[in-house]
Amino acid sequence: MPHRQAHWSIKPVAPEAFLRAVPEHPLLAQVLYNRGVDTPAAVRAFLDDVHATVDNPYKLRDMPQAVRRIIKALEKQETICVYGDFDVDGVASTALLVTALQALGGRVGPYIPDRVDEGYGLNADAIVRIAEQAQLLITVDCGIRSLSEVACAVEHKLDVIVTDHHSVGKELPPALAVINPRRPDCPSKFDRLAGVGVTYRLAQAVLRAATQERWCRLKPDQVAEIEESLLDLVALGTVADMMPLLGDNRSLVRRGLKVINRAPRVGIEALMLQSDLRIGMVDATAISFRLAPRLNAAGRLGDAKLAYRLLRTYDATEAHLLATALNSLNERRRSLTEAAQREAESQLAAIMADDPAIFIVGSEHFEHGIVGLVAGRLTDRYYRPAVVMRHDTDEARGSARSIPEFNISHALDEVGHLLVRHGGHQRAAGFTVRRTQLPAFQEALSALADQTLAERATLRPTIEVDAVTPLAAVNWGVVEQFARLEPTGQENPPPTLLVRNARVRGVRTVGGGKHLRLVVDEGASGPVYDAVAFQQGAWAAELREGARIDMVFQVEINEWQGDRRLQLNIQDLRHSPP
């Protein structure tokens, strides 16, 4: 078959009692039921966007002591350092907290490590330098695994507040407060906040507490305006970090998108121009595929402070220059990623016949900032965990991407004795390993994957199908109903529909043969639809006019020169049975 066959998991039809009790379009009600929104009250809350911003930030463990220490630092005009990360989540978190604390008159500055020279997370050299100038260190989107580095800060008389959202290790760092919704003892009901979501909760708590202090000049209504103005950064970081768009995240991102589309900050508007986005056009997809790659390009190939400066500037000329520079870096990132992927595929060619459980490749030619992108492409193409490393003189730094059947974060924990440092999530992680330990690391990680993924012949991606429907039922009314699910993304994807026995009326390839373009209908009297299937151009050799296919797709709007048309974005297809 020209395209990898996925397993189609068709969701069971929602109970008739639920469909009767929910006064919504049946397809919309079915999709909501599939997302776990399975009571009339839950449906109302989901569609009416009950604001997560009114929730109590003190539901996060250690919030009270963190707020008390920050309020003290603000009152005494102590120097505060916000230590971030070089990806969009980390940069947005840094910009958010610096903005909030400066609004309260704080003496605060950012520190974002260099990806190549310092790597991810805290490092002792930086902490020693920071301790010479600051009295309080606040980490954002990092620090949960930095036990020795936080201990170093404490030794240098530096108070530390850790805010993070990555997986928690066996021990917590010795900070005066550790705010992480993934802590087992955290009373918050939502543990999937992005780093910028955790940072926003801290900023909320500090802003509100400060209004109770005599020295604070801000009134509660002004604080509410500041909180609202920070939501665009929450939206950027949450979507870019591929966090689930449900619960608190969905509400925060939804409101953040409204801020961007109503009155974007100067830097975001300049980046929108570089990305061919108009005000009012920005949704979660636009962040994922247009804005985030450009912001991430700074940390991948240059200096992440470029992205930080863009998010913080109030000067339109500076914003234009920074956005232009980020756009150029993103073009270079694309070229380097393509070249690295070709080299990775070449390394794997010799072992593909053995059907390895995990792909592990490395090269001194890979740029540090693109190894995660290459790993992601390998995982997407072959449905295997993938590790891609940049080999330096003494160490190798790598990124890993994985599939649901293999928790890469737990796997790195298992081989942690061979690593200098590591951290991440179930599906994505990073690490540093000494070159002398590299053979042992590869052997140990491969053995874990072999054991966990022993039945590799059955491994294939699963496409969750929301509903089986006639093609004629796909119309503008359904699209308008589905728009109420926005923002869509991780764990709240655009609805996926299955149509059986559709007729092919036209076939061609685009993109140099990589992508497939179809014209389909159900029969002579039904409506006709344009369809696109990315990375499935090989199907063109097997299809002809009049062929019948079953297709799984998402319906979208294709806009070109003012003309808006419905388009089916085909995720997978098969020949219809006779």
Summary of the structure (lengths in Angstrom):
residues: 578
radius of gyration: 24.7
end to end distance: 17.5
largest distance: 78.7
contacts: 2006
relative contact order: 0.10
helix: 46%
strand: 20%
